[in-house]
């Protein structure tokens, strides 16, 4: 796979990120209710630290210069491989998705390493994760520890694992 660039998302990424969430194979069947009608909106992206992993070679071709983080290849183009959203005020990982075709390539691990770095830079000691049940093993492999279970509520009719990344 080509080099990966992780850049800050912008409102222009909203449609691509929403498609990634709604199209995820991990949310078919019983879990479909979690993402039905979900939108990763522009205001959400602009308000929270949302970072997207893109294929760097494609991003560089389409880039008009440097990204917000000062790194080359920060253009809005490129194939979206995954993204995450960190809620700094709540010290919580709100969203984390890797495109179906990019799973197993280390993209999720790169995103979690980036997320924990961002959390540490923001002065957080830890980051809470309420995980999609099939994703629990991924979070454990990338350094999270299990802290409990969140009971069913609303449209979600199943228990979800609660985990924590220690970043201090």
N, C-alpha and C positions, 0 to 999 in steps of 0.2 A: 504494500500500500504506500501511497505517496506520503510526504511529510504532512503533519497535522498542525494547524494553527488554531489556537484557542483565542477568540477575540470577544470583546464586549458586544452583546447583541444590541440592536437598535429597533425602533418601532417598525422599520422596513422589513425586519425578519419575522414579523408576527404571523403572516400566512404560512410561511415554511415551517415554523415551529409548531403551529396549530396542526398542520397536516401530519407532522411527525407524531404528535401525541395521538391524534384520532386514528391514525393508520397503524399504530403499534400492534403487532400480533399478540403481545403480552396482555392486551386488554380486550380480547375477544371472549365470547361466551359469557359466563357469569360475571366477569369483570368489566364488561362493556359499559355498564352504568356509570363507572367512574369517569370515563372520558366522553360520554355521549354529550354532544353540544359544547364541549369544553373549548375555550379559546384562550390562547396565549396572546393577550391584547397588547397593543402598543403602549398604552399608559402603564400597564403592569411592567413591561420590559423597561420602560424609561425610569420607573420608580425603584425597581429592585435590581441588584446585581444579577444579571442573566448573561451567561457566557455560552458561546456556541463554538463547537469544534467543526472546522471545515478542512477540506483537502487543500493544503497550502499551495500546491502547484496551480490549482484552478483559481484560488483566491488571488494569487499574485498576478495572474494573467488579466483578471478583471479589476484589479485594484487601481484606485486613483492615487494611492500614496500610502501613508502609514495609518494604522488603526489608532483608536483612542488610547491604547496602552503604549503607543510609540513603536510598536513592532511592525516590521514590513509585512505585507500580505493582509492588512486589515480591511480589505475591501468587502463589499456587501455580497459579492458573488461567491462562487465555489459551492461544492456539494456539501450540504449539511449532514454531518455524521452523528451529531448528538448535541445536547445542551443541558444546562442545569440552571436553576434559579435558587438563590440564597436569600432568605429573609433575615437580614442582619438584626433588626430590632427584636425578632423572636428567636434568633439563633437557631434557625431551622432550615433544612434543605426542603424546599417546597416542591420542586420538580427536578427530575433527572431522567432523561431519555436518550437512548442510543438507537439510531436507525436500524431496522431489522437486518438489512444487508451489511451493516458494519459491526454487528455483535460478534464477540470473540476475537476482535482485533486489537484490544487494549484501549479502545476509545473511552469506555466507561472509567477505567482505572485512571487515565490521564485527566478526565474531567473531575474525578473525586480528589486527585492530588491537587489540582488547580483550586478546587473549591475549598479544601482545607487550608491552602495557602492564603486565599482571599479572606477566609474567616479569621485566621491568625492575624493578618494585616489589619483587620477591622477591630482587633482587640477581644475577640471572642475566645473563651476557654474551651468551649465544646459546641457541637452542632447536633441538634436533634433530627432524627429521621423517622417518620412514620412510613413504613415501607409497604409497597405492593407485595403481598405474600410471596409470589414466586421470585422476587428480587432480593429477598433476605440474604440468601447465600452470597450473592454478589457483594452486598454491603459488608458482610462479615469478612470476606476475602480481601476487601480493600481497607480494612482497619477499624470498622465500626464494631461496637460491642452491643449485645442485646441488653436492653434495660427493662423491658416489659411488653405489654400487649395493650393495644387500644381497642376498646369494645366497638361493636357495630353501632352506626348512627346514620340517620338520614337515608340516603339512597344506597349506602354501603352496608350490606347485610352480613359481613364477615369480620372477624377479628383481624387486626393488622399488627405486625411486629413493630415495636418501638425500639430504636437503636440510637447510639450516640457515637460521634467521632470526637475524640479528645484532640484538641489542636494547640493547646497552650504549651 
